[in-house]
């Protein structure tokens, strides 16, 4: 459970940091660390639950493009 959660935690907080830097140039204060962290936890859990579903393994034996497109569509 840790790798996807850490991935989304770092990604969402980098986006938050970039947004904060852009808004700081214009004198606008912005804080959303808790929202980014909560979103990372929810998305990380959703990825794990979705990956554990049996129908997600439908194209595992096929060429790599097919499972990638299928999982992206789902």
N, C-alpha and C positions, 0 to 999 in steps of 0.2 A: 504494500500500500504506500510505502514511503516514496519510491522514485517518481510516480506521476504527480503526487502531491507536491513534492519539492520542485519539480519542473514547473508546474503551474504557479507555485508560490513565487519563484524567482521571475518567471515571465510576467505575471501580473504586477509584481512590484516594480519591475523595470519600466513597464508601461506607465505606472503611477508616478515613478520618479521623473520620467521624461515629461509627463503632463505637468507635474509640479514645477519643473524648470522652465517650461514654456510660459506658464502662467505667472511665474515669479518675475519674468522680464517685464510684464505689464503691470506689476504691483498687485496682482490678485493672489490671495492666499488660498491654498487648497490642501485639504488633508483627507485622505481616504484609505489609510493603511488597513484599518479593520475591514472595510468593505472588500479590498483586494485580497486580504488573507482569507476571509470567509468565502469569497468566490473561488479561490484556489482550492480550498478544502472541498467545496461542493462539486467542482468540475473534476477534481482528482477522483473523488468517490464515484461520480457518474461514469467516468472512463472505465474504472475497474468493474463496476456492475455491468456495464454494456459489454465489455470484453468477456465476461464470464457467461454470457447468454449462449446457449447452444447454437442458435441460428447464425451467430457471428463467425462460425468456423466453416461456413458453407463453401468457400473457395480456397481453403488452405492448401490443397494440392495443385491448384491452378498456377499459371504464371503470375508473378508478383503484382502486375498492374490490376488484375481482377479483384483480389481481396482488398487492395488499397481503394479502388473505386467503390466497391460495395460498402466498406466500412465508412467511407466518407459520405456516401449517400444516406446511410442509416443515421 
